[in-house]
Amino acid sequence: MAQDLVELVKRDINAERRTIVAEAIDLPADKEAEFWSLYNEMEKEMGILMDRRVNNINKFADNYE
């Protein structure tokens, strides 16, 4: 259940971040596909880092006395 909550929070954060970025930048139409491709790669890498962070927090919590 906790993992499901983490996934929901991650999805919400990513969606909000994507909306903010889309509203904040003004890209020429010919550059949009390239930008969003790079953005998706960055988002995937950030997801890996967030997963590591969550795992470290869970390990700490499991061993906290």
C-alpha positions in Angstrom: 0.0 0.0 0.0 2.8 2.4 0.8 4.4 1.7 -2.6 1.1 2.5 -4.3 1.0 5.8 -2.4 4.6 6.6 -3.5 3.7 5.9 -7.1 0.7 8.1 -7.0 2.6 11.0 -5.5 5.4 10.6 -8.0 2.9 10.6 -10.9 1.2 13.7 -9.5 4.5 15.5 -9.0 5.6 14.7 -12.6 2.3 15.8 -14.0 2.4 19.1 -12.2 6.0 19.7 -13.1 5.3 18.9 -16.7 2.3 21.4 -16.7 4.4 24.1 -15.1 7.3 23.6 -17.6 4.9 23.6 -20.5 3.3 26.8 -19.4 6.6 28.5 -18.6 8.5 27.9 -21.8 7.8 29.2 -25.3 9.2 26.7 -27.7 9.1 27.0 -31.5 7.0 24.2 -33.0 10.1 22.6 -34.7 11.8 22.2 -31.3 9.0 20.8 -29.2 9.5 17.2 -30.0 13.3 17.4 -29.3 12.7 19.2 -26.0 10.0 16.8 -24.7 12.1 13.8 -25.7 15.0 15.2 -23.6 12.6 16.1 -20.8 11.2 12.6 -20.8 14.8 11.2 -20.4 15.5 13.6 -17.6 12.2 12.6 -15.9 13.1 8.9 -16.2 16.5 9.5 -14.6 14.9 11.6 -11.8 12.5 8.8 -11.2 15.4 6.4 -10.7 16.9 8.8 -8.1 13.6 9.2 -6.3 13.2 5.4 -6.1 16.7 5.2 -4.6 15.8 7.9 -2.1 12.5 6.1 -1.1 14.4 2.8 -0.7 17.0 4.5 1.5 14.2 6.0 3.7 12.5 2.6 3.9 15.7 0.9 5.0 16.3 3.5 7.6 12.8 3.2 8.9 13.0 -0.6 9.0 16.1 -0.4 11.1 15.2 2.5 13.3 14.9 1.6 17.0 
